[in-house]
Amino acid sequence: MATTPDWLEQFVGFYNQLNIHNLHQLGDVYSEQLEFIDPVHSIQGRQALEHYFRHAYQRLLYSRFVVKHAVGDGERGFLSWQMQFAHPAIGGGQPQLLDGCSELVRGADGKVTYHRDYYDLTQLVYQHVPVLSWMTAKVKQKMAQD
């Protein structure tokens, strides 16, 4: 059975302590030349990532990642995770769960140069907007019938 590389465990630990007050620590983990992609954004550079996170973490009440599965080597890693979080603009600030996975690549200096997150945007946002929730449910029903 494969073991999880230490750097992946440290990466998750970093994210579980990350908040609006310590975003300057992104430089400990990410290369200046970082490429970060998620279902909403494609970001080039650590400074742009810090700006994005500053906005994202501004009103975030809390977030915690629970890793379901991790695999990797010294250069590349994959994480399957569940994010537990609360944000006043999503679900009225009630605790939420988001399932996803991340692909990570490290450079020779040990810092992450590529980070891509995959998750269901419906689970994160659309299900909390009444009209979009109804429309998304109808589309899923139709697709399941075909």
DSSP file with accessible surface (Angstrom, degrees, kcal/mol):
  #  RESIDUE AA STRUCTURE BP1 BP2  ACC     N-H-->O    O-->H-N    N-H-->O    O-->H-N    TCO  KAPPA ALPHA  PHI   PSI    X-CA   Y-CA   Z-CA
    1    1 A M              0   0  234      0, 0.0     2,-0.1     0, 0.0     0, 0.0   0.000 360.0 360.0 360.0 133.2    0.0    0.0    0.0
    2    2 A A        -     0   0   84      1,-0.1     2,-0.3     0, 0.0     0, 0.0  -0.400 360.0-136.2 -73.9 147.7    1.4    3.4   -1.0
    3    3 A T        -     0   0  122     69,-0.1    69,-0.3    -2,-0.1    -1,-0.1  -0.742  23.3-106.2-101.2 155.2    2.0    6.1    1.6
    4    4 A T        -     0   0   43     -2,-0.3    67,-0.1    67,-0.1    69,-0.1  -0.650  39.8-112.6 -79.4 127.2    1.1    9.7    1.3
    5    5 A P    >>  -     0   0   22      0, 0.0     4,-1.6     0, 0.0     3,-0.9  -0.312  22.0-121.5 -58.2 143.6    4.1   11.9    0.6
    6    6 A D  H 3> S+     0   0  114      1,-0.3     4,-2.6     2,-0.2     5,-0.2   0.860 110.2  60.5 -54.3 -38.3    4.9   14.2    3.5
    7    7 A W  H 3> S+     0   0   22      1,-0.2     4,-2.0     2,-0.2    -1,-0.3   0.852 102.8  51.1 -65.1 -31.3    4.6   17.3    1.2
    8    8 A L  H <> S+     0   0    1     -3,-0.9     4,-2.2     2,-0.2    -1,-0.2   0.909 110.5  48.4 -70.1 -40.8    1.0   16.4    0.5
    9    9 A E  H  X S+     0   0  116     -4,-1.6     4,-2.4     1,-0.2    -2,-0.2   0.919 112.8  48.9 -63.3 -40.4    0.1   16.1    4.2
   10   10 A Q  H  X S+     0   0  137     -4,-2.6     4,-2.6     2,-0.2    -2,-0.2   0.884 107.9  55.3 -66.2 -36.4    1.9   19.4    4.8
   11   11 A F  H  X S+     0   0   12     -4,-2.0     4,-2.2    -5,-0.2    -2,-0.2   0.940 110.0  44.8 -61.5 -47.5   -0.1   21.0    2.0
   12   12 A V  H  X S+     0   0   22     -4,-2.2     4,-2.2     1,-0.2    53,-0.2   0.920 111.9  52.9 -64.6 -41.8   -3.4   20.0    3.5
   13   13 A G  H  X S+     0   0   40     -4,-2.4     4,-0.7     1,-0.2    -1,-0.2   0.902 107.3  52.9 -59.0 -40.4   -2.2   21.1    6.9
   14   14 A F  H >X S+     0   0   20     -4,-2.6     3,-1.1     1,-0.2     4,-0.8   0.941 109.9  47.2 -59.5 -48.7   -1.4   24.5    5.4
   15   15 A Y  H 3< S+     0   0   15     -4,-2.2     3,-0.4     1,-0.3    -1,-0.2   0.844 105.6  59.4 -64.8 -32.0   -4.8   24.9    3.9
   16   16 A N  H 3< S+     0   0   33     -4,-2.2    -1,-0.3     1,-0.2    -2,-0.2   0.658 113.1  38.0 -74.4 -12.1   -6.5   23.9    7.2
   17   17 A Q  H << S+     0   0   75     -3,-1.1    -1,-0.2    -4,-0.7    -2,-0.2   0.453  90.5 117.2-110.0  -4.5   -4.8   26.8    9.0
   18   18 A L     <  +     0   0    9     -4,-0.8     2,-0.3    -3,-0.4    45,-0.1  -0.391  34.6 149.1 -68.5 136.6   -5.2   29.3    6.2
   19   19 A N    >   -     0   0   63     -2,-0.1     3,-1.5    43,-0.1     4,-0.3  -0.922  62.3 -80.2-154.1 179.7   -7.3   32.4    6.8
   20   20 A I  T 3  S+     0   0   34     37,-0.4     3,-0.5    -2,-0.3    38,-0.1   0.764 123.4  55.4 -59.1 -25.1   -7.6   36.0    5.9
   21   21 A H  T 3  S+     0   0  157      1,-0.2    -1,-0.3     2,-0.1     3,-0.1   0.595 111.2  39.1 -88.8 -12.4   -4.8   37.0    8.4
   22   22 A N    X   +     0   0   16     -3,-1.5     3,-2.1     1,-0.1    -1,-0.2   0.111  69.0 120.0-127.2  26.8   -2.1   34.7    7.1
   23   23 A L  G >   +     0   0    1     -3,-0.5     3,-2.1     1,-0.3     4,-0.2   0.758  65.0  75.5 -62.6 -22.1   -2.4   34.8    3.3
   24   24 A H  G >  S+     0   0  126      1,-0.3     3,-1.0     2,-0.1    -1,-0.3   0.743  82.2  70.9 -61.6 -18.5    1.2   36.1    3.2
   25   25 A Q  G X>  +     0   0   57     -3,-2.1     3,-2.2     1,-0.2     4,-0.5   0.532  67.6  93.5 -76.9  -4.7    2.3   32.5    3.9
   26   26 A L  H X> S+     0   0    0     -3,-2.1     4,-3.2     1,-0.3     3,-1.5   0.848  76.1  65.8 -55.7 -29.8    1.2   31.4    0.4
   27   27 A G  H <4 S+     0   0   13     -3,-1.0    -1,-0.3     1,-0.3    -2,-0.2   0.706  91.0  62.9 -66.6 -18.1    4.8   32.1   -0.5
   28   28 A D  H <4 S+     0   0  119     -3,-2.2    -1,-0.3     1,-0.1    -2,-0.2   0.732 119.6  22.8 -74.3 -22.6    5.9   29.2    1.7
   29   29 A V  H << S+     0   0   24     -3,-1.5    83,-3.0    -4,-0.5     2,-0.4   0.742 115.5  61.2-113.5 -37.8    3.9   26.8   -0.4
   30   30 A Y  E  < S-a  112   0A   0     -4,-3.2    83,-0.2    81,-0.3    -1,-0.1  -0.801  73.1-123.5-107.6 142.2    3.5   28.3   -3.9
   31   31 A S  E >   -     0   0A  17     81,-2.8     3,-1.4    -2,-0.4    15,-0.2  -0.366  27.1-119.0 -69.0 152.1    6.0   29.3   -6.5
   32   32 A E  E 3  S+     0   0A  79      1,-0.3    14,-1.6    13,-0.1    15,-0.3   0.846 116.1  54.9 -60.8 -31.7    5.9   32.9   -7.8
   33   33 A Q  E 3  S+     0   0A 149     12,-0.2    -1,-0.3    13,-0.1    -2,-0.1   0.068  84.2 154.5 -92.6  26.8    5.1   31.4  -11.3
   34   34 A L  E <   -     0   0A   0     -3,-1.4    11,-3.8    10,-0.1     2,-0.5  -0.160  35.5-153.4 -58.2 144.0    2.1   29.4  -10.1
   35   35 A E  E     -aB 114  44A  69     78,-1.9    80,-2.5     9,-0.2     2,-0.4  -0.993  17.8-176.4-115.7 120.5   -0.7   28.4  -12.3
   36   36 A F  E     +aB 115  43A   3      7,-2.8     7,-3.7    -2,-0.5     2,-0.4  -0.978   3.0 177.8-122.2 128.1   -4.0   27.9  -10.3
   37   37 A I  E     +aB 116  42A  21     78,-2.6    80,-2.9    -2,-0.4     5,-0.2  -0.993   8.3 157.8-132.6 134.9   -7.2   26.7  -11.9
   38   38 A D        -     0   0   12      3,-2.7    80,-0.1    -2,-0.4    -2,-0.0  -0.848  60.6 -83.1-139.3 179.2  -10.6   25.9  -10.5
   39   39 A P  S    S+     0   0   59      0, 0.0     3,-0.1     0, 0.0    79,-0.1   0.679 128.6  33.4 -61.6 -13.0  -14.1   25.7  -12.0
   40   40 A V  S    S+     0   0   81      1,-0.2     2,-0.3    81,-0.0    -3,-0.0   0.740 119.7  34.0-109.7 -33.2  -14.5   29.5  -11.7
   41   41 A H        -     0   0   74      2,-0.0    -3,-2.7     0, 0.0     2,-0.4  -0.905  45.3-160.1-130.9 155.5  -11.0   31.0  -12.2
   42   42 A S  E     -B   37   0A  81     -2,-0.3     2,-0.4    -5,-0.2    -5,-0.2  -0.973  29.3-173.5-130.5 114.2   -7.7   30.5  -14.1
   43   43 A I  E     -B   36   0A  17     -7,-3.7    -7,-2.8    -2,-0.4     2,-0.5  -0.917  15.8-158.8-119.6 135.8   -5.0   32.4  -12.2
   44   44 A Q  E     +B   35   0A 120     -2,-0.4     4,-0.3    -9,-0.2    -9,-0.2  -0.957  60.7  15.0-113.8 119.5   -1.4   33.1  -13.2
   45   45 A G  S  > S-     0   0   15    -11,-3.8     4,-1.7    -2,-0.5   -12,-0.2   0.245  76.7-100.0  99.2 144.2    1.1   34.0  -10.4
   46   46 A R  H  > S+     0   0   52    -14,-1.6     4,-2.6     1,-0.2     5,-0.2   0.862 118.9  56.8 -65.2 -37.1    1.2   33.8   -6.7
   47   47 A Q  H  > S+     0   0  154    -15,-0.3     4,-2.1     1,-0.2    -1,-0.2   0.923 107.5  48.2 -62.7 -41.8    0.3   37.5   -6.2
   48   48 A A  H  > S+     0   0   43     -4,-0.3     4,-2.4     2,-0.2    -1,-0.2   0.880 110.4  52.8 -65.7 -35.6   -2.9   37.0   -8.2
   49   49 A L  H  X S+     0   0    0     -4,-1.7     4,-3.0     2,-0.2     5,-0.2   0.923 107.5  51.0 -65.3 -41.7   -3.7   34.0   -6.1
   50   50 A E  H  X S+     0   0   51     -4,-2.6     4,-2.5     1,-0.2    -2,-0.2   0.918 109.9  50.1 -62.1 -41.0   -3.3   36.0   -2.9
   51   51 A H  H  X S+     0   0  141     -4,-2.1     4,-1.8     2,-0.2    -1,-0.2   0.936 111.9  47.9 -60.8 -46.2   -5.6   38.6   -4.3
   52   52 A Y  H  X S+     0   0   43     -4,-2.4     4,-2.6     1,-0.2    -2,-0.2   0.939 114.3  46.0 -60.0 -47.1   -8.2   36.0   -5.2
   53   53 A F  H  X S+     0   0   13     -4,-3.0     4,-3.3     2,-0.2     5,-0.3   0.860 105.4  60.5 -67.0 -34.7   -7.9   34.3   -1.8
   54   54 A R  H  X S+     0   0   98     -4,-2.5     4,-0.7    -5,-0.2    -1,-0.2   0.933 111.6  40.4 -58.3 -42.8   -8.1   37.7    0.0
   55   55 A H  H >< S+     0   0  151     -4,-1.8     3,-0.6     2,-0.2     4,-0.5   0.938 117.5  47.9 -69.0 -46.0  -11.5   38.2   -1.6
   56   56 A A  H 3< S+     0   0   37     -4,-2.6     3,-0.4     1,-0.2     4,-0.3   0.874 116.9  41.5 -64.8 -38.7  -12.6   34.6   -1.1
   57   57 A Y  H 3< S+     0   0   22     -4,-3.3   -37,-0.4     1,-0.2    -1,-0.2   0.546  88.5  94.8 -87.8  -6.5  -11.5   34.5    2.6
   58   58 A Q  S << S+     0   0  123     -4,-0.7    -1,-0.2    -3,-0.6    -2,-0.1   0.892 105.6  13.6 -53.8 -45.3  -12.8   37.9    3.5
   59   59 A R  S    S+     0   0  136     -4,-0.5    -1,-0.2    -3,-0.4     2,-0.2   0.360  91.9 129.2-114.7   2.8  -16.2   36.7    4.8
   60   60 A L        -     0   0   35     -4,-0.3    27,-0.2     1,-0.2   -40,-0.2  -0.415  43.0-160.6 -62.7 125.8  -15.5   33.0    5.1
   61   61 A L        -     0   0  108     25,-2.6     2,-0.3     1,-0.3    26,-0.2   0.889  65.8 -34.9 -77.4 -40.2  -16.5   31.9    8.6
   62   62 A Y  E     -C   86   0A 103     24,-1.2    24,-1.9    -3,-0.1    -1,-0.3  -0.953  52.6-163.5-169.5 161.6  -14.3   28.7    8.5
   63   63 A S  E     +C   85   0A  18     -2,-0.3     2,-0.3    22,-0.2    22,-0.2  -0.978   7.0 178.9-151.6 148.1  -13.1   26.0    6.2
   64   64 A R  E     -C   84   0A 129     20,-2.3    20,-3.3    -2,-0.3     2,-0.5  -0.979  16.4-145.2-150.1 136.4  -11.5   22.6    6.8
   65   65 A F  E     -C   83   0A  29     -2,-0.3     2,-0.5    18,-0.2    18,-0.2  -0.904   7.2-166.7-107.5 130.7  -10.4   19.9    4.4
   66   66 A V  E     -C   82   0A  54     16,-2.5    16,-2.2    -2,-0.5     2,-0.4  -0.976  20.1-138.2-113.6 118.2  -10.7   16.2    5.1
   67   67 A V  E     -C   81   0A  53     -2,-0.5    14,-0.3    14,-0.2     3,-0.1  -0.652  20.8-178.2 -81.1 127.6   -8.6   14.1    2.7
   68   68 A K  E    S-     0   0A 120     12,-3.3     2,-0.3    -2,-0.4    13,-0.2   0.796  73.2  -3.3 -89.2 -37.0  -10.4   11.0    1.4
   69   69 A H  E     -C   80   0A 124     11,-1.6    11,-3.1     2,-0.0    -1,-0.4  -0.974  62.0-173.4-157.4 142.4   -7.5    9.7   -0.6
   70   70 A A  E     +C   79   0A  16     -2,-0.3     2,-0.3     9,-0.2     9,-0.2  -0.999   7.8 168.3-140.9 140.4   -4.0   11.0   -1.5
   71   71 A V  E     +C   78   0A  65      7,-2.2     7,-3.0    -2,-0.4     2,-0.3  -0.990  20.2 111.0-148.5 145.6   -1.4    9.7   -3.9
   72   72 A G  E     -C   77   0A  29     -2,-0.3     5,-0.2   -69,-0.3     2,-0.2  -0.988  40.5-128.1 174.5-176.9    1.8   11.1   -5.3
   73   73 A D        -     0   0   96      3,-2.4    -2,-0.0    -2,-0.3     0, 0.0  -0.559  59.5 -63.1-135.8-156.6    5.5   11.2   -5.5
   74   74 A G  S    S+     0   0   48     -2,-0.2     3,-0.1     1,-0.2    36,-0.0   0.717 131.2  27.7 -71.2 -19.5    8.1   13.9   -5.0
   75   75 A E  S    S+     0   0  110      1,-0.3    31,-3.1    30,-0.1     2,-0.4   0.769 120.1  36.3-110.9 -37.6    6.8   16.0   -8.0
   76   76 A R  E     + D   0 105A  91     29,-0.2    -3,-2.4     2,-0.0     2,-0.3  -0.945  57.8 179.7-129.0 142.7    3.1   15.3   -8.5
   77   77 A G  E     -CD  72 104A   0     27,-2.6    27,-2.9    -2,-0.4     2,-0.4  -0.989  12.9-159.4-143.3 152.3    0.2   14.7   -6.2
   78   78 A F  E     -CD  71 103A  92     -7,-3.0    -7,-2.2    -2,-0.3     2,-0.4  -0.999  11.2-170.6-130.9 132.7   -3.5   14.0   -6.3
   79   79 A L  E     -CD  70 102A   7     23,-2.3    23,-2.4    -2,-0.4     2,-0.5  -0.981  13.2-160.0-124.9 133.3   -5.9   14.6   -3.4
   80   80 A S  E     +CD  69 101A  51    -11,-3.1   -12,-3.3    -2,-0.4   -11,-1.6  -0.963  35.5 165.0-104.8 127.0   -9.5   13.6   -3.1
   81   81 A W  E     -CD  67 100A  11     19,-3.1    19,-2.6    -2,-0.5     2,-0.4  -0.887  40.1-138.8-141.6 166.7  -11.1   15.8   -0.4
   82   82 A Q  E     -CD  66  99A  31    -16,-2.2   -16,-2.5    -2,-0.3     2,-0.5  -0.996  22.4-150.6-127.8 123.2  -14.2   17.1    1.3
   83   83 A M  E     -CD  65  98A  29     15,-3.4    15,-2.1    -2,-0.4     2,-0.5  -0.833   5.2-162.5 -94.6 128.2  -14.3   20.7    2.2
   84   84 A Q  E     +CD  64  97A  65    -20,-3.3   -20,-2.3    -2,-0.5     2,-0.3  -0.948  30.5 147.2-105.7 127.4  -16.4   21.7    5.2
   85   85 A F  E     -CD  63  96A   6     11,-2.1    11,-3.1    -2,-0.5     2,-0.4  -0.970  37.8-145.7-154.7 166.9  -17.0   25.4    5.3
   86   86 A A  E     +C   62   0A   3    -24,-1.9   -25,-2.6    -2,-0.3   -24,-1.2  -0.989  19.1 168.4-141.5 134.0  -19.4   28.2    6.2
   87   87 A H  B >   -F   90   0B  32      3,-0.6     3,-1.9     7,-0.4     6,-1.1  -0.987  36.5-131.9-143.9 133.1  -19.9   31.5    4.3
   88   88 A P  T 3  S+     0   0   49      0, 0.0     4,-0.3     0, 0.0     6,-0.1   0.775 107.0  54.4 -60.3 -23.8  -22.8   33.9    4.9
   89   89 A A  T 3  S+     0   0   66      3,-0.1     2,-0.5     1,-0.1    -3,-0.0   0.538 102.4  64.7 -87.1  -5.3  -23.5   34.2    1.2
   90   90 A I  B X  S-F   87   0B  30     -3,-1.9     3,-1.3     1,-0.1    -3,-0.6  -0.967 123.5 -17.9-123.9 117.0  -23.9   30.4    0.8
   91   91 A G  G >  S-     0   0   27     -2,-0.5     3,-1.7     1,-0.3    -1,-0.1   0.802 116.2 -68.2  62.7  30.1  -26.8   28.6    2.5
   92   92 A G  G 3  S-     0   0   64     -4,-0.3    -1,-0.3     1,-0.3    -3,-0.1   0.756  92.2 -59.8  63.8  24.3  -27.3   31.4    4.9
   93   93 A G  G <  S+     0   0   16     -3,-1.3    -1,-0.3    -6,-1.1    -2,-0.2   0.489  98.9 142.0  82.5   3.4  -24.0   30.8    6.6
   94   94 A Q    <   -     0   0  125     -3,-1.7    -7,-0.4    -4,-0.2    -1,-0.3  -0.410  65.1 -81.9 -75.2 152.7  -24.9   27.2    7.6
   95   95 A P        -     0   0   84      0, 0.0     2,-0.3     0, 0.0    -9,-0.2  -0.270  54.2-168.2 -55.9 137.4  -22.2   24.5    7.4
   96   96 A Q  E     -D   85   0A  27    -11,-3.1   -11,-2.1    -3,-0.1     2,-0.4  -0.884  14.5-144.2-127.3 158.3  -21.7   23.2    3.9
   97   97 A L  E     -D   84   0A  84     -2,-0.3     2,-0.4   -13,-0.2   -13,-0.2  -0.973  13.2-175.6-123.4 139.6  -19.9   20.3    2.3
   98   98 A L  E     -D   83   0A   5    -15,-2.1   -15,-3.4    -2,-0.4     2,-0.4  -0.985  12.1-151.8-136.2 122.6  -18.1   20.3   -1.0
   99   99 A D  E     +D   82   0A  73     -2,-0.4    21,-0.7   -17,-0.2     2,-0.3  -0.760  35.4 131.2 -92.4 139.9  -16.5   17.2   -2.6
  100  100 A G  E     -DE  81 119A  14    -19,-2.6   -19,-3.1    -2,-0.4     2,-0.3  -0.948  40.0-128.0-165.8-175.9  -13.5   17.7   -4.9
  101  101 A C  E     -DE  80 118A  52     17,-2.2    17,-3.0    -2,-0.3     2,-0.4  -0.978  13.7-147.3-147.3 157.7  -10.0   16.8   -5.9
  102  102 A S  E     -DE  79 117A   7    -23,-2.4   -23,-2.3    -2,-0.3     2,-0.5  -0.982   3.4-154.1-129.9 141.4   -6.8   18.6   -6.6
  103  103 A E  E     -DE  78 116A  34     13,-2.7    13,-2.5    -2,-0.4     2,-0.4  -0.965  22.8-174.1-111.0 129.0   -3.9   18.0   -8.9
  104  104 A L  E     -DE  77 115A   0    -27,-2.9   -27,-2.6    -2,-0.5     2,-0.4  -0.968  13.3-170.8-128.6 141.6   -0.6   19.4   -7.7
  105  105 A V  E     -DE  76 114A  17      9,-2.2     8,-2.9    -2,-0.4     9,-1.6  -0.999  11.9-153.7-131.0 133.9    2.8   19.7   -9.3
  106  106 A R  E     - E   0 112A  64    -31,-3.1     6,-0.2    -2,-0.4     2,-0.1  -0.819   8.6-135.9-107.1 148.8    5.9   20.9   -7.5
  107  107 A G    >   -     0   0   26      4,-2.8     3,-2.1    -2,-0.3    -1,-0.0  -0.262  41.6 -86.1 -87.4-178.5    9.0   22.5   -8.9
  108  108 A A  T 3  S+     0   0  121      1,-0.3    -1,-0.1     2,-0.1    -2,-0.0   0.781 127.6  59.6 -61.8 -25.8   12.6   21.7   -8.1
  109  109 A D  T 3  S-     0   0  105      2,-0.2    -1,-0.3     1,-0.1     3,-0.1   0.448 117.6-111.6 -83.6   0.3   12.5   24.1   -5.1
  110  110 A G  S <  S+     0   0   28     -3,-2.1     2,-0.3     1,-0.3    -2,-0.1   0.421  78.0 125.2  86.8  -1.4    9.6   22.1   -3.6
  111  111 A K  S    S-     0   0   67      1,-0.1    -4,-2.8   -81,-0.1    -1,-0.3  -0.656  70.2-100.9 -93.8 148.8    7.0   24.8   -4.1
  112  112 A V  E     +aE  30 106A   3    -83,-3.0   -81,-2.8    -2,-0.3    -6,-0.3  -0.499  38.4 173.2 -70.6 126.3    3.7   24.1   -6.0
  113  113 A T  E    S+     0   0A  45     -8,-2.9   -78,-1.9     1,-0.3     2,-0.4   0.588  70.3  34.2-105.6 -19.0    3.9   25.4   -9.6
  114  114 A Y  E     +aE  35 105A  42     -9,-1.6    -9,-2.2   -80,-0.2     2,-0.4  -0.993  60.2 172.1-142.4 128.1    0.5   24.0  -10.7
  115  115 A H  E     +aE  36 104A   3    -80,-2.5   -78,-2.6    -2,-0.4     2,-0.5  -0.958   4.0 177.3-139.3 116.9   -2.7   23.6   -8.7
  116  116 A R  E     -aE  37 103A  87    -13,-2.5   -13,-2.7    -2,-0.4     2,-0.4  -0.985  10.2-161.2-125.2 124.7   -5.9   22.5  -10.3
  117  117 A D  E     - E   0 102A  22    -80,-2.9     2,-0.5    -2,-0.5   -15,-0.2  -0.863   0.8-163.7-103.1 137.9   -9.1   21.9   -8.3
  118  118 A Y  E     + E   0 101A  94    -17,-3.0   -17,-2.2    -2,-0.4     2,-0.3  -0.986  27.0 138.5-119.0 126.3  -12.0   19.9   -9.6
  119  119 A Y  E     - E   0 100A  42     -2,-0.5     2,-0.8   -19,-0.2   -19,-0.2  -0.972  56.8 -91.7-159.0 165.7  -15.4   20.2   -7.9
  120  120 A D     >  -     0   0   71    -21,-0.7     4,-1.6    -2,-0.3     3,-0.4  -0.729  25.7-160.8 -86.6 110.2  -19.1   20.5   -8.8
  121  121 A L  H  >>S+     0   0   37     -2,-0.8     4,-3.1     1,-0.2     5,-1.1   0.821  91.6  61.7 -61.4 -28.6  -20.1   24.1   -9.0
  122  122 A T  H  4>S+     0   0   24      1,-0.2     5,-2.2     2,-0.2    -1,-0.2   0.931 103.7  48.4 -61.4 -44.3  -23.7   23.1   -8.5
  123  123 A Q  H  45S+     0   0   40     -3,-0.4    -1,-0.2     1,-0.2    -2,-0.2   0.873 117.2  42.7 -64.4 -35.0  -22.8   21.7   -5.1
  124  124 A L  H  <5S-     0   0   28     -4,-1.6    -2,-0.2   -25,-0.1    -1,-0.2   0.939 137.0 -11.6 -78.7 -47.0  -21.0   24.8   -4.2
  125  125 A V  T ><5S+     0   0   53     -4,-3.1     3,-2.4    -5,-0.1     4,-0.3   0.782 117.7  62.5-122.9 -57.1  -23.3   27.6   -5.4
  126  126 A Y  G > <S+     0   0   86     -5,-1.1     3,-1.7     1,-0.3     7,-0.3   0.817  97.2  60.5 -57.3 -35.6  -26.2   26.8   -7.7
  127  127 A Q  G 3 <S+     0   0   88     -5,-2.2    -1,-0.3     1,-0.3    -4,-0.1   0.684 101.9  56.5 -67.7 -12.5  -28.1   24.6   -5.3
  128  128 A H  G <  S+     0   0   57     -3,-2.4    -1,-0.3    -6,-0.2    -2,-0.2   0.444  90.9  77.6 -98.2  -0.9  -28.4   27.6   -2.9
  129  129 A V  S <> S-     0   0   60     -3,-1.7     4,-3.5    -4,-0.3     5,-0.3  -0.946  78.8-142.5-109.6 113.8  -30.0   29.9   -5.5
  130  130 A P  H  > S+     0   0  110      0, 0.0     4,-2.3     0, 0.0     5,-0.2   0.856  95.6  40.4 -48.4 -52.4  -33.7   28.9   -5.7
  131  131 A V  H  > S+     0   0   99      1,-0.2     4,-2.6     2,-0.2     5,-0.2   0.941 120.1  45.1 -65.7 -44.3  -34.3   29.5   -9.5
  132  132 A L  H  > S+     0   0   66      2,-0.2     4,-2.9     1,-0.2     5,-0.2   0.885 111.4  53.8 -66.4 -37.3  -30.9   28.0  -10.4
  133  133 A S  H  X S+     0   0   45     -4,-3.5     4,-2.3    -7,-0.3    -1,-0.2   0.937 111.2  45.5 -60.6 -46.2  -31.4   25.1   -8.0
  134  134 A W  H  X S+     0   0  160     -4,-2.3     4,-2.2    -5,-0.3    -2,-0.2   0.945 115.1  47.1 -63.8 -45.6  -34.8   24.3   -9.7
  135  135 A M  H  X S+     0   0   94     -4,-2.6     4,-2.4     1,-0.2    -2,-0.2   0.912 112.1  49.8 -64.5 -42.6  -33.3   24.6  -13.2
  136  136 A T  H  X S+     0   0   28     -4,-2.9     4,-2.5     1,-0.2    -1,-0.2   0.916 110.2  50.7 -62.8 -42.6  -30.3   22.5  -12.4
  137  137 A A  H  X S+     0   0   44     -4,-2.3     4,-2.4    -5,-0.2    -1,-0.2   0.911 110.5  49.8 -61.5 -41.5  -32.5   19.8  -10.9
  138  138 A K  H  X S+     0   0   92     -4,-2.2     4,-2.5     2,-0.2    -2,-0.2   0.915 110.6  49.1 -65.0 -42.5  -34.7   19.8  -14.0
  139  139 A V  H  X S+     0   0   85     -4,-2.4     4,-2.6     2,-0.2     5,-0.2   0.932 111.9  49.2 -62.9 -44.6  -31.7   19.5  -16.4
  140  140 A K  H  X S+     0   0  109     -4,-2.5     4,-2.1     1,-0.2    -2,-0.2   0.914 110.9  50.3 -62.3 -40.9  -30.3   16.6  -14.3
  141  141 A Q  H  X S+     0   0   98     -4,-2.4     4,-1.4     2,-0.2    -1,-0.2   0.929 111.7  48.2 -61.4 -44.9  -33.7   14.8  -14.4
  142  142 A K  H  X S+     0   0  116     -4,-2.5     4,-1.4     1,-0.2     3,-0.3   0.918 111.6  49.3 -63.5 -42.8  -33.9   15.2  -18.1
  143  143 A M  H  < S+     0   0  133     -4,-2.6    -1,-0.2     1,-0.2    -2,-0.2   0.874 108.1  53.8 -66.1 -35.0  -30.4   14.0  -18.7
  144  144 A A  H  < S+     0   0   87     -4,-2.1    -1,-0.2     1,-0.2    -2,-0.2   0.805 108.3  51.0 -68.7 -27.2  -31.0   10.9  -16.5
  145  145 A Q  H  <        0   0  146     -4,-1.4    -1,-0.2    -3,-0.3    -2,-0.2   0.789 360.0 360.0 -79.2 -31.6  -34.1   10.1  -18.6
  146  146 A D     <        0   0  144     -4,-1.4    -3,-0.0    -5,-0.1    -4,-0.0  -0.305 360.0 360.0 -77.6 360.0  -32.3   10.2  -21.9
